[in-house]
Amino acid sequence: MVGATALFAYRLNAGETMPLVELTQRTHVHGIGVDPTNASTIWLATHHGFFAVSADGTATRLSDTQSDFMGFTPHPADASVLFASGHPPSGGNLGVLKSTDGGQSWERIATGVNGPVDFHQMDVSPADSRVLYGAYVGQLQVSRDGGASWNIVGPAPQGLIDLAASASDPDRLYAGTEQGLRLSRDGGKSWQPAHVLNRPATMVEVTPDGTVYAFMIGNGLLRTSEPNLAWQTVSEAFGDDYVLHLAADPRNAGRLYAATYRGKVLTSADAGKTWSPLAGGMR
């Protein structure tokens, strides 16, 4: 039965739909974003391709590509441009993909260093959209020409789980790791603790206004504002679940969306204090 349900999600064609609650039962969410042209639509990069979810809980496959999008990041200024990385169904790695039509079609724009790469963690700088970061086989890579060419910066932080670029400085970079939150002020060449506790940090995200969110096991959802690192706990309401991906509505800083380890897709209207299922999209 498990194989049959997974096959259902895998074979869904572009333009076809299913309820969000069914989608999250049949595949894993690897990235989340908000469509800047329509705040009632969120993007989900999944193990079986790319989807848009509407306010009524309908998930629509946007592209015929059914690749495993392990890495995903939207352009901070151009609503039509998205970046991704991961695995094709046939095996191997995707390299760096770019969509210029909101996820309907994808083109490889680079293989990365020692690639094709499979960036499980990647982000584009809101401070300079020409700057992208990605991590592959323990190395942090950077592009400073919009993803066309890449260079190795150095070792990625040990136990890396998530990356987030600063909204104010393209060389300022955050990392969620198994050993805690980390901060780099030199484009990933060196790292230092970003929180006094060294608990696993499963997610870090910077919103366009410079608010930094992170999820730390044992602490819950945290928040601070750049450039300070005065973290405050926003919510401890996740129980034994934890947030893996988070996105903010660019038109409403208080509206957040999250994907969790246990397959929940949640929304908050009060900057993360309280959460509810997105249109029933909870297992």
Buried (B, 14 or more C-beta within 10 A) or exposed (E): EEEEEBEBBBEBEBEEBBBBBBBBBBBBBBBBBBBBEEBEBBBBBBBBBBBBBBEEBBBBBBBBBBBBBBBBBBBBEEBBBBBBBBBBEEEEBBBBBBBBEBBBBBEEBBBBBEBBBBBBBBBBBBBBBEBBBBBBEEBBBBBBEBBEBBEBBBBBBEBBBBBBBBBEBBBBBBBBBBBBBBBBBEBBBEBEEBBEBEBBBBBBBBBBEBBBBBBBBEBBBBBBBBEEBEBEEBBEBBEEBBBBBBBBBBEEEEBBBBBBBBBBBBBBBEBBBEBEBBBEBBE
